[in-house]
Amino acid sequence: MGDAVLIGLGAMIGAGIFAALAPAARAAGSGLLLGLALAGVVAYCNATSSARLAARYPASGGTYVYGRERLGEFWGYLAGWAFVVGKTASCAAMALTVAAYAWPGHEHAVAVAAVVALTALNYTGVRKSARLTRVVVAIVLAALAAVVTACLTGASAEGARLSIGQDATASGVLQAAGLLFFAFAGYARVATLGEEVRDPARTIPRAISLAVAITLVVYACVAVAVLSVLGPDRLAQAADPLAEAVRAAGAPALAPVVRVGAAVAALGSLLALILGISRTTLAMARDRHLPRPLAAVHPRFGVPHRAELAVGAVIAVAAATVDLRGAIGFSSFGVLAYYAIANAAAHTLTRAEGRPPRIVTVLGLVGCTVLALALPATSVVSGAAVLAVGAGVYGVRRSRARR
């Protein structure tokens, strides 16, 4: 189970915490910690539903499989579509995070270069191994520990900055929770390991729950530390919030350490995301939900090379044209839609099939829906439009198949 927990931590404790705090603070103000707590509750419900479904259907594919088996082919397809588009936006956000910490002021150029380089690595069959995951997690945790220690032990920390003021509104807290959910959405990687772990019915639920709990504790510590030094207003305006926090705490020498940690976290997440999206694209192409040529596998490298190149091209365009907040918002909308379907699927399980408590599936479904709709209007409109396009493509394909 240790490796499964590690994979979950590697997927969650990454660039999200380096990137999402500033846009969330812009939305919630002094209610940022409330938004983080709400995101954690929704993440727990989603993780529990995903874990029970993964135990019932120990096959790779995640909610693409669960939705199809429990709700029907369309819902499985829509979950897969939401995953692909949401995680594609996540890739753009990861690439922009690399740039924001590695070379501020040149975000788009550096982001595109990072996408091109990692797409080339994936094309040649490079895998993100468990050993590499351990290294990345260790570097990221060391960087976050440095941030927390510097902020809480410095003279600049003030507990008053953690208090909730009149600037915190319900809509702002909900929007912040939706944006912060971006930083939690990695436990699905554990749920897709059904064919790769021993005793998945026991291992996967425990691994997901433990990974989410550890991640929430880490994020809470970081958020409290950074807020106590910067306050919500300064945090909201920071391009590299964690590096800015250690500078404000009187430890500027740690800023390069934080920058390296952020860049490594983002590169690690980006590598894994490109790998995962291309494989989901491959599976959907094989099922004829996406163009059939994308299902081709390279005869030498053994990778879905056309899917790799297509995914890399789309991510590069997104990284060159969108800003970080927009990428996070769009990604969160797609991923929340994905988990809404997961909760609906889990709700149909019987007790004999390991159904989670009804309150968990209901809170998860309602929470995902509310947080998705509370995101910035541009994210909601664009996300809904892309899901509608996906649904339309499915409808056209089905109507042609009946002829």
Contacts in CASP RR format, 6 or more apart in sequence:
PFRMAT RR
TARGET T0000
AUTHOR 0000-0000-0000
METHOD contacts of the structure
MODEL  1
MGDAVLIGLGAMIGAGIFAALAPAARAAGSGLLLGLALAGVVAYCNATSS
ARLAARYPASGGTYVYGRERLGEFWGYLAGWAFVVGKTASCAAMALTVAA
YAWPGHEHAVAVAAVVALTALNYTGVRKSARLTRVVVAIVLAALAAVVTA
CLTGASAEGARLSIGQDATASGVLQAAGLLFFAFAGYARVATLGEEVRDP
ARTIPRAISLAVAITLVVYACVAVAVLSVLGPDRLAQAADPLAEAVRAAG
APALAPVVRVGAAVAALGSLLALILGISRTTLAMARDRHLPRPLAAVHPR
FGVPHRAELAVGAVIAVAAATVDLRGAIGFSSFGVLAYYAIANAAAHTLT
RAEGRPPRIVTVLGLVGCTVLALALPATSVVSGAAVLAVGAGVYGVRRSR
ARR
1 197 0 8 1.000
1 203 0 8 1.000
1 206 0 8 1.000
1 207 0 8 1.000
2 207 0 8 1.000
3 130 0 8 1.000
3 197 0 8 1.000
4 190 0 8 1.000
4 193 0 8 1.000
4 197 0 8 1.000
4 203 0 8 1.000
4 204 0 8 1.000
4 207 0 8 1.000
5 190 0 8 1.000
5 207 0 8 1.000
5 210 0 8 1.000
5 211 0 8 1.000
5 214 0 8 1.000
6 130 0 8 1.000
6 133 0 8 1.000
6 134 0 8 1.000
6 137 0 8 1.000
7 130 0 8 1.000
7 133 0 8 1.000
7 189 0 8 1.000
7 190 0 8 1.000
7 193 0 8 1.000
8 186 0 8 1.000
8 187 0 8 1.000
8 189 0 8 1.000
8 190 0 8 1.000
8 207 0 8 1.000
8 208 0 8 1.000
8 211 0 8 1.000
9 137 0 8 1.000
9 211 0 8 1.000
9 214 0 8 1.000
9 215 0 8 1.000
10 133 0 8 1.000
10 136 0 8 1.000
10 137 0 8 1.000
10 140 0 8 1.000
10 269 0 8 1.000
11 186 0 8 1.000
11 187 0 8 1.000
11 188 0 8 1.000
11 189 0 8 1.000
11 190 0 8 1.000
11 269 0 8 1.000
11 272 0 8 1.000
12 183 0 8 1.000
12 184 0 8 1.000
12 185 0 8 1.000
12 186 0 8 1.000
12 187 0 8 1.000
12 211 0 8 1.000
12 212 0 8 1.000
12 215 0 8 1.000
13 137 0 8 1.000
13 140 0 8 1.000
13 141 0 8 1.000
13 144 0 8 1.000
13 214 0 8 1.000
13 215 0 8 1.000
13 218 0 8 1.000
13 265 0 8 1.000
14 136 0 8 1.000
14 140 0 8 1.000
14 183 0 8 1.000
14 265 0 8 1.000
14 266 0 8 1.000
14 268 0 8 1.000
14 269 0 8 1.000
15 93 0 8 1.000
15 94 0 8 1.000
15 97 0 8 1.000
15 98 0 8 1.000
15 262 0 8 1.000
15 265 0 8 1.000
15 266 0 8 1.000
15 268 0 8 1.000
15 269 0 8 1.000
15 270 0 8 1.000
16 93 0 8 1.000
16 97 0 8 1.000
16 182 0 8 1.000
16 183 0 8 1.000
16 265 0 8 1.000
16 269 0 8 1.000
17 144 0 8 1.000
17 183 0 8 1.000
17 218 0 8 1.000
17 219 0 8 1.000
17 222 0 8 1.000
17 242 0 8 1.000
18 97 0 8 1.000
18 101 0 8 1.000
18 240 0 8 1.000
18 241 0 8 1.000
18 242 0 8 1.000
18 261 0 8 1.000
18 262 0 8 1.000
18 265 0 8 1.000
18 266 0 8 1.000
19 93 0 8 1.000
19 94 0 8 1.000
19 96 0 8 1.000
19 97 0 8 1.000
19 100 0 8 1.000
19 182 0 8 1.000
19 183 0 8 1.000
19 266 0 8 1.000
19 324 0 8 1.000
19 328 0 8 1.000
20 179 0 8 1.000
20 180 0 8 1.000
20 182 0 8 1.000
20 183 0 8 1.000
20 328 0 8 1.000
21 32 0 8 1.000
21 180 0 8 1.000
21 222 0 8 1.000
21 223 0 8 1.000
21 226 0 8 1.000
21 235 0 8 1.000
21 241 0 8 1.000
21 242 0 8 1.000
22 235 0 8 1.000
22 236 0 8 1.000
22 237 0 8 1.000
22 238 0 8 1.000
22 239 0 8 1.000
22 241 0 8 1.000
23 179 0 8 1.000
23 236 0 8 1.000
23 324 0 8 1.000
23 325 0 8 1.000
23 328 0 8 1.000
23 329 0 8 1.000
24 32 0 8 1.000
24 35 0 8 1.000
24 36 0 8 1.000
24 176 0 8 1.000
24 177 0 8 1.000
24 179 0 8 1.000
24 180 0 8 1.000
25 32 0 8 1.000
25 176 0 8 1.000
25 227 0 8 1.000
25 231 0 8 1.000
25 232 0 8 1.000
25 233 0 8 1.000
25 235 0 8 1.000
25 236 0 8 1.000
25 241 0 8 1.000
26 236 0 8 1.000
26 237 0 8 1.000
26 325 0 8 1.000
27 172 0 8 1.000
27 173 0 8 1.000
27 175 0 8 1.000
27 176 0 8 1.000
27 179 0 8 1.000
27 376 0 8 1.000
28 34 0 8 1.000
28 35 0 8 1.000
28 168 0 8 1.000
28 172 0 8 1.000
28 173 0 8 1.000
28 175 0 8 1.000
28 176 0 8 1.000
28 232 0 8 1.000
29 167 0 8 1.000
29 168 0 8 1.000
29 172 0 8 1.000
29 176 0 8 1.000
29 232 0 8 1.000
29 233 0 8 1.000
29 236 0 8 1.000
30 163 0 8 1.000
30 164 0 8 1.000
30 165 0 8 1.000
30 167 0 8 1.000
30 168 0 8 1.000
30 232 0 8 1.000
31 164 0 8 1.000
31 165 0 8 1.000
31 167 0 8 1.000
31 168 0 8 1.000
31 172 0 8 1.000
31 173 0 8 1.000
31 176 0 8 1.000
31 232 0 8 1.000
32 176 0 8 1.000
32 223 0 8 1.000
32 227 0 8 1.000
32 232 0 8 1.000
32 235 0 8 1.000
33 162 0 8 1.000
33 164 0 8 1.000
33 220 0 8 1.000
33 223 0 8 1.000
33 224 0 8 1.000
33 227 0 8 1.000
34 164 0 8 1.000
34 168 0 8 1.000
34 173 0 8 1.000
34 176 0 8 1.000
34 177 0 8 1.000
35 173 0 8 1.000
35 174 0 8 1.000
35 176 0 8 1.000
35 177 0 8 1.000
35 178 0 8 1.000
35 180 0 8 1.000
36 176 0 8 1.000
36 177 0 8 1.000
36 180 0 8 1.000
36 219 0 8 1.000
36 220 0 8 1.000
36 223 0 8 1.000
38 173 0 8 1.000
38 174 0 8 1.000
38 177 0 8 1.000
38 371 0 8 1.000
39 176 0 8 1.000
39 177 0 8 1.000
39 178 0 8 1.000
39 180 0 8 1.000
39 181 0 8 1.000
39 183 0 8 1.000
39 184 0 8 1.000
39 371 0 8 1.000
40 181 0 8 1.000
40 184 0 8 1.000
40 212 0 8 1.000
40 216 0 8 1.000
41 363 0 8 1.000
42 177 0 8 1.000
42 181 0 8 1.000
42 363 0 8 1.000
42 364 0 8 1.000
42 367 0 8 1.000
42 368 0 8 1.000
42 371 0 8 1.000
43 181 0 8 1.000
43 184 0 8 1.000
43 185 0 8 1.000
43 187 0 8 1.000
43 212 0 8 1.000
43 216 0 8 1.000
44 209 0 8 1.000
44 212 0 8 1.000
44 216 0 8 1.000
45 343 0 8 1.000
45 360 0 8 1.000
45 361 0 8 1.000
45 363 0 8 1.000
45 364 0 8 1.000
45 367 0 8 1.000
46 187 0 8 1.000
46 339 0 8 1.000
46 342 0 8 1.000
46 343 0 8 1.000
46 364 0 8 1.000
46 368 0 8 1.000
47 187 0 8 1.000
47 208 0 8 1.000
47 209 0 8 1.000
47 211 0 8 1.000
47 212 0 8 1.000
48 205 0 8 1.000
48 208 0 8 1.000
48 209 0 8 1.000
48 346 0 8 1.000
48 356 0 8 1.000
48 360 0 8 1.000
49 339 0 8 1.000
49 342 0 8 1.000
49 343 0 8 1.000
49 345 0 8 1.000
49 346 0 8 1.000
49 347 0 8 1.000
49 356 0 8 1.000
49 360 0 8 1.000
49 361 0 8 1.000
49 364 0 8 1.000
50 62 0 8 1.000
50 63 0 8 1.000
50 66 0 8 1.000
50 187 0 8 1.000
50 188 0 8 1.000
50 191 0 8 1.000
50 208 0 8 1.000
50 339 0 8 1.000
50 342 0 8 1.000
50 346 0 8 1.000
51 190 0 8 1.000
51 191 0 8 1.000
51 204 0 8 1.000
51 205 0 8 1.000
51 208 0 8 1.000
51 209 0 8 1.000
52 205 0 8 1.000
52 346 0 8 1.000
52 349 0 8 1.000
52 354 0 8 1.000
52 355 0 8 1.000
52 356 0 8 1.000
53 62 0 8 1.000
53 63 0 8 1.000
53 66 0 8 1.000
53 70 0 8 1.000
53 191 0 8 1.000
53 342 0 8 1.000
53 345 0 8 1.000
53 346 0 8 1.000
53 349 0 8 1.000
54 62 0 8 1.000
54 190 0 8 1.000
54 191 0 8 1.000
54 192 0 8 1.000
54 193 0 8 1.000
54 194 0 8 1.000
54 200 0 8 1.000
54 204 0 8 1.000
54 205 0 8 1.000
54 208 0 8 1.000
55 200 0 8 1.000
55 201 0 8 1.000
55 202 0 8 1.000
55 204 0 8 1.000
55 205 0 8 1.000
55 354 0 8 1.000
56 201 0 8 1.000
56 349 0 8 1.000
56 353 0 8 1.000
56 354 0 8 1.000
57 65 0 8 1.000
57 66 0 8 1.000
57 69 0 8 1.000
58 194 0 8 1.000
58 195 0 8 1.000
58 200 0 8 1.000
58 201 0 8 1.000
58 204 0 8 1.000
59 65 0 8 1.000
59 194 0 8 1.000
59 195 0 8 1.000
60 192 0 8 1.000
60 193 0 8 1.000
60 194 0 8 1.000
60 195 0 8 1.000
60 196 0 8 1.000
61 192 0 8 1.000
61 280 0 8 1.000
61 283 0 8 1.000
62 79 0 8 1.000
62 188 0 8 1.000
62 191 0 8 1.000
62 192 0 8 1.000
62 342 0 8 1.000
63 76 0 8 1.000
63 79 0 8 1.000
63 80 0 8 1.000
63 83 0 8 1.000
63 188 0 8 1.000
63 338 0 8 1.000
63 339 0 8 1.000
63 341 0 8 1.000
63 342 0 8 1.000
63 345 0 8 1.000
64 76 0 8 1.000
64 77 0 8 1.000
64 79 0 8 1.000
64 80 0 8 1.000
64 83 0 8 1.000
64 280 0 8 1.000
64 283 0 8 1.000
64 284 0 8 1.000
65 76 0 8 1.000
66 76 0 8 1.000
66 79 0 8 1.000
66 341 0 8 1.000
66 342 0 8 1.000
66 345 0 8 1.000
66 346 0 8 1.000
67 75 0 8 1.000
67 76 0 8 1.000
67 79 0 8 1.000
67 341 0 8 1.000
67 342 0 8 1.000
67 344 0 8 1.000
67 345 0 8 1.000
68 75 0 8 1.000
68 76 0 8 1.000
68 77 0 8 1.000
69 345 0 8 1.000
70 344 0 8 1.000
70 345 0 8 1.000
70 346 0 8 1.000
70 348 0 8 1.000
70 349 0 8 1.000
71 341 0 8 1.000
71 344 0 8 1.000
71 345 0 8 1.000
71 348 0 8 1.000
74 391 0 8 1.000
74 394 0 8 1.000
75 341 0 8 1.000
75 344 0 8 1.000
75 345 0 8 1.000
76 341 0 8 1.000
77 284 0 8 1.000
77 289 0 8 1.000
77 394 0 8 1.000
78 337 0 8 1.000
78 341 0 8 1.000
78 387 0 8 1.000
78 390 0 8 1.000
78 391 0 8 1.000
78 394 0 8 1.000
79 337 0 8 1.000
79 338 0 8 1.000
79 341 0 8 1.000
79 342 0 8 1.000
80 280 0 8 1.000
80 284 0 8 1.000
80 289 0 8 1.000
80 338 0 8 1.000
81 284 0 8 1.000
81 289 0 8 1.000
81 387 0 8 1.000
81 390 0 8 1.000
81 394 0 8 1.000
82 334 0 8 1.000
82 335 0 8 1.000
82 337 0 8 1.000
82 338 0 8 1.000
82 341 0 8 1.000
82 387 0 8 1.000
83 188 0 8 1.000
83 277 0 8 1.000
83 280 0 8 1.000
83 334 0 8 1.000
83 335 0 8 1.000
83 338 0 8 1.000
84 277 0 8 1.000
84 280 0 8 1.000
84 281 0 8 1.000
84 284 0 8 1.000
85 330 0 8 1.000
85 334 0 8 1.000
85 383 0 8 1.000
85 386 0 8 1.000
85 387 0 8 1.000
86 330 0 8 1.000
86 331 0 8 1.000
86 333 0 8 1.000
86 334 0 8 1.000
86 335 0 8 1.000
86 338 0 8 1.000
87 273 0 8 1.000
87 276 0 8 1.000
87 277 0 8 1.000
87 280 0 8 1.000
87 331 0 8 1.000
87 335 0 8 1.000
88 277 0 8 1.000
88 311 0 8 1.000
88 314 0 8 1.000
88 315 0 8 1.000
88 318 0 8 1.000
89 318 0 8 1.000
89 322 0 8 1.000
89 327 0 8 1.000
89 328 0 8 1.000
89 329 0 8 1.000
89 330 0 8 1.000
89 331 0 8 1.000
89 334 0 8 1.000
90 182 0 8 1.000
90 185 0 8 1.000
90 269 0 8 1.000
90 273 0 8 1.000
90 327 0 8 1.000
90 331 0 8 1.000
90 335 0 8 1.000
91 115 0 8 1.000
91 270 0 8 1.000
91 273 0 8 1.000
91 274 0 8 1.000
91 277 0 8 1.000
91 311 0 8 1.000
91 312 0 8 1.000
91 315 0 8 1.000
91 318 0 8 1.000
91 319 0 8 1.000
92 111 0 8 1.000
92 315 0 8 1.000
92 318 0 8 1.000
92 319 0 8 1.000
92 322 0 8 1.000
92 327 0 8 1.000
92 331 0 8 1.000
93 182 0 8 1.000
93 324 0 8 1.000
93 327 0 8 1.000
93 328 0 8 1.000
93 331 0 8 1.000
94 266 0 8 1.000
94 267 0 8 1.000
94 268 0 8 1.000
94 269 0 8 1.000
94 270 0 8 1.000
94 273 0 8 1.000
95 110 0 8 1.000
95 111 0 8 1.000
95 112 0 8 1.000
95 114 0 8 1.000
95 115 0 8 1.000
95 266 0 8 1.000
95 270 0 8 1.000
95 315 0 8 1.000
95 319 0 8 1.000
96 107 0 8 1.000
96 108 0 8 1.000
96 111 0 8 1.000
96 319 0 8 1.000
96 322 0 8 1.000
96 323 0 8 1.000
96 324 0 8 1.000
96 327 0 8 1.000
97 262 0 8 1.000
97 265 0 8 1.000
97 266 0 8 1.000
97 324 0 8 1.000
98 110 0 8 1.000
98 111 0 8 1.000
98 114 0 8 1.000
98 262 0 8 1.000
98 263 0 8 1.000
98 266 0 8 1.000
98 267 0 8 1.000
98 270 0 8 1.000
99 105 0 8 1.000
99 106 0 8 1.000
99 107 0 8 1.000
99 108 0 8 1.000
99 109 0 8 1.000
99 110 0 8 1.000
99 111 0 8 1.000
99 114 0 8 1.000
100 107 0 8 1.000
100 239 0 8 1.000
100 240 0 8 1.000
100 262 0 8 1.000
100 324 0 8 1.000
101 240 0 8 1.000
101 243 0 8 1.000
101 258 0 8 1.000
101 259 0 8 1.000
101 261 0 8 1.000
101 262 0 8 1.000
101 263 0 8 1.000
101 266 0 8 1.000
102 110 0 8 1.000
102 259 0 8 1.000
102 263 0 8 1.000
103 110 0 8 1.000
104 239 0 8 1.000
104 240 0 8 1.000
107 324 0 8 1.000
108 319 0 8 1.000
108 320 0 8 1.000
108 321 0 8 1.000
111 319 0 8 1.000
111 320 0 8 1.000
112 316 0 8 1.000
112 319 0 8 1.000
112 320 0 8 1.000
114 266 0 8 1.000
114 267 0 8 1.000
114 270 0 8 1.000
114 319 0 8 1.000
115 270 0 8 1.000
115 274 0 8 1.000
115 312 0 8 1.000
115 315 0 8 1.000
115 316 0 8 1.000
115 319 0 8 1.000
116 312 0 8 1.000
116 316 0 8 1.000
118 267 0 8 1.000
118 270 0 8 1.000
118 271 0 8 1.000
118 274 0 8 1.000
119 274 0 8 1.000
119 308 0 8 1.000
119 309 0 8 1.000
119 311 0 8 1.000
119 312 0 8 1.000
119 315 0 8 1.000
119 316 0 8 1.000
121 271 0 8 1.000
122 271 0 8 1.000
122 274 0 8 1.000
122 275 0 8 1.000
122 278 0 8 1.000
122 303 0 8 1.000
122 308 0 8 1.000
123 298 0 8 1.000
123 301 0 8 1.000
123 303 0 8 1.000
123 305 0 8 1.000
123 308 0 8 1.000
123 309 0 8 1.000
124 301 0 8 1.000
124 303 0 8 1.000
125 301 0 8 1.000
125 302 0 8 1.000
125 303 0 8 1.000
126 271 0 8 1.000
127 275 0 8 1.000
128 268 0 8 1.000
128 271 0 8 1.000
128 272 0 8 1.000
128 275 0 8 1.000
136 264 0 8 1.000
136 265 0 8 1.000
136 268 0 8 1.000
139 260 0 8 1.000
139 261 0 8 1.000
139 264 0 8 1.000
139 265 0 8 1.000
140 261 0 8 1.000
140 264 0 8 1.000
140 265 0 8 1.000
141 218 0 8 1.000
142 257 0 8 1.000
142 261 0 8 1.000
143 242 0 8 1.000
143 257 0 8 1.000
143 258 0 8 1.000
143 260 0 8 1.000
143 261 0 8 1.000
143 262 0 8 1.000
143 265 0 8 1.000
144 218 0 8 1.000
144 221 0 8 1.000
144 222 0 8 1.000
144 242 0 8 1.000
146 246 0 8 1.000
146 254 0 8 1.000
146 257 0 8 1.000
146 258 0 8 1.000
147 222 0 8 1.000
147 225 0 8 1.000
147 226 0 8 1.000
147 242 0 8 1.000
147 245 0 8 1.000
147 246 0 8 1.000
147 254 0 8 1.000
147 258 0 8 1.000
148 221 0 8 1.000
148 222 0 8 1.000
148 225 0 8 1.000
150 245 0 8 1.000
150 246 0 8 1.000
150 249 0 8 1.000
150 250 0 8 1.000
150 251 0 8 1.000
150 254 0 8 1.000
151 157 0 8 1.000
151 225 0 8 1.000
151 226 0 8 1.000
151 228 0 8 1.000
151 229 0 8 1.000
151 245 0 8 1.000
151 246 0 8 1.000
151 249 0 8 1.000
152 224 0 8 1.000
152 225 0 8 1.000
152 228 0 8 1.000
153 249 0 8 1.000
154 229 0 8 1.000
154 249 0 8 1.000
154 250 0 8 1.000
154 251 0 8 1.000
155 250 0 8 1.000
156 229 0 8 1.000
156 248 0 8 1.000
156 249 0 8 1.000
156 250 0 8 1.000
157 225 0 8 1.000
157 228 0 8 1.000
157 229 0 8 1.000
157 249 0 8 1.000
158 228 0 8 1.000
158 229 0 8 1.000
159 228 0 8 1.000
161 227 0 8 1.000
161 228 0 8 1.000
161 229 0 8 1.000
161 230 0 8 1.000
161 231 0 8 1.000
161 232 0 8 1.000
162 224 0 8 1.000
162 227 0 8 1.000
162 228 0 8 1.000
167 232 0 8 1.000
171 374 0 8 1.000
172 374 0 8 1.000
174 370 0 8 1.000
174 371 0 8 1.000
174 374 0 8 1.000
175 374 0 8 1.000
175 375 0 8 1.000
175 376 0 8 1.000
177 371 0 8 1.000
177 374 0 8 1.000
178 329 0 8 1.000
178 332 0 8 1.000
178 336 0 8 1.000
178 371 0 8 1.000
178 372 0 8 1.000
178 374 0 8 1.000
178 375 0 8 1.000
179 325 0 8 1.000
179 328 0 8 1.000
179 329 0 8 1.000
179 332 0 8 1.000
179 375 0 8 1.000
180 219 0 8 1.000
181 332 0 8 1.000
181 335 0 8 1.000
181 336 0 8 1.000
181 371 0 8 1.000
182 328 0 8 1.000
182 329 0 8 1.000
182 331 0 8 1.000
182 332 0 8 1.000
182 335 0 8 1.000
183 219 0 8 1.000
184 212 0 8 1.000
184 215 0 8 1.000
184 216 0 8 1.000
184 219 0 8 1.000
185 331 0 8 1.000
185 332 0 8 1.000
185 335 0 8 1.000
185 339 0 8 1.000
187 208 0 8 1.000
187 211 0 8 1.000
187 212 0 8 1.000
188 338 0 8 1.000
189 272 0 8 1.000
190 204 0 8 1.000
190 207 0 8 1.000
190 208 0 8 1.000
190 211 0 8 1.000
191 204 0 8 1.000
191 208 0 8 1.000
193 200 0 8 1.000
193 204 0 8 1.000
194 200 0 8 1.000
194 204 0 8 1.000
197 203 0 8 1.000
197 204 0 8 1.000
197 207 0 8 1.000
222 242 0 8 1.000
225 245 0 8 1.000
226 235 0 8 1.000
226 241 0 8 1.000
226 242 0 8 1.000
226 245 0 8 1.000
227 235 0 8 1.000
229 245 0 8 1.000
229 248 0 8 1.000
229 249 0 8 1.000
230 238 0 8 1.000
230 241 0 8 1.000
230 244 0 8 1.000
230 245 0 8 1.000
230 248 0 8 1.000
234 244 0 8 1.000
234 248 0 8 1.000
235 241 0 8 1.000
235 244 0 8 1.000
235 245 0 8 1.000
238 244 0 8 1.000
238 245 0 8 1.000
240 258 0 8 1.000
240 259 0 8 1.000
240 262 0 8 1.000
242 258 0 8 1.000
242 262 0 8 1.000
243 255 0 8 1.000
243 258 0 8 1.000
243 259 0 8 1.000
243 262 0 8 1.000
246 252 0 8 1.000
246 254 0 8 1.000
246 255 0 8 1.000
246 258 0 8 1.000
247 255 0 8 1.000
274 308 0 8 1.000
274 311 0 8 1.000
274 312 0 8 1.000
274 315 0 8 1.000
277 311 0 8 1.000
278 303 0 8 1.000
278 304 0 8 1.000
278 307 0 8 1.000
278 308 0 8 1.000
278 311 0 8 1.000
279 304 0 8 1.000
279 307 0 8 1.000
281 290 0 8 1.000
281 294 0 8 1.000
281 304 0 8 1.000
281 307 0 8 1.000
281 310 0 8 1.000
281 311 0 8 1.000
282 294 0 8 1.000
282 295 0 8 1.000
282 297 0 8 1.000
282 304 0 8 1.000
282 307 0 8 1.000
284 290 0 8 1.000
285 291 0 8 1.000
285 292 0 8 1.000
285 293 0 8 1.000
285 294 0 8 1.000
285 295 0 8 1.000
285 307 0 8 1.000
286 295 0 8 1.000
288 397 0 8 1.000
289 394 0 8 1.000
289 397 0 8 1.000
293 306 0 8 1.000
294 304 0 8 1.000
294 306 0 8 1.000
294 307 0 8 1.000
294 310 0 8 1.000
295 304 0 8 1.000
295 306 0 8 1.000
295 307 0 8 1.000
296 304 0 8 1.000
296 305 0 8 1.000
296 306 0 8 1.000
296 307 0 8 1.000
297 303 0 8 1.000
297 304 0 8 1.000
297 305 0 8 1.000
298 304 0 8 1.000
298 305 0 8 1.000
318 327 0 8 1.000
319 327 0 8 1.000
322 330 0 8 1.000
325 376 0 8 1.000
326 376 0 8 1.000
326 378 0 8 1.000
326 379 0 8 1.000
329 375 0 8 1.000
329 376 0 8 1.000
329 379 0 8 1.000
330 379 0 8 1.000
330 382 0 8 1.000
330 383 0 8 1.000
332 371 0 8 1.000
332 372 0 8 1.000
332 375 0 8 1.000
332 379 0 8 1.000
333 372 0 8 1.000
333 375 0 8 1.000
333 379 0 8 1.000
333 380 0 8 1.000
333 382 0 8 1.000
333 383 0 8 1.000
333 384 0 8 1.000
334 372 0 8 1.000
334 383 0 8 1.000
334 387 0 8 1.000
336 368 0 8 1.000
336 369 0 8 1.000
336 371 0 8 1.000
336 372 0 8 1.000
337 368 0 8 1.000
337 372 0 8 1.000
337 387 0 8 1.000
339 364 0 8 1.000
339 368 0 8 1.000
340 364 0 8 1.000
340 365 0 8 1.000
340 368 0 8 1.000
340 369 0 8 1.000
340 372 0 8 1.000
343 361 0 8 1.000
343 362 0 8 1.000
343 364 0 8 1.000
343 365 0 8 1.000
343 368 0 8 1.000
344 361 0 8 1.000
344 365 0 8 1.000
346 355 0 8 1.000
346 356 0 8 1.000
346 360 0 8 1.000
346 361 0 8 1.000
347 355 0 8 1.000
347 358 0 8 1.000
347 361 0 8 1.000
347 362 0 8 1.000
347 365 0 8 1.000
349 355 0 8 1.000
349 356 0 8 1.000
355 361 0 8 1.000
372 380 0 8 1.000
373 380 0 8 1.000
END
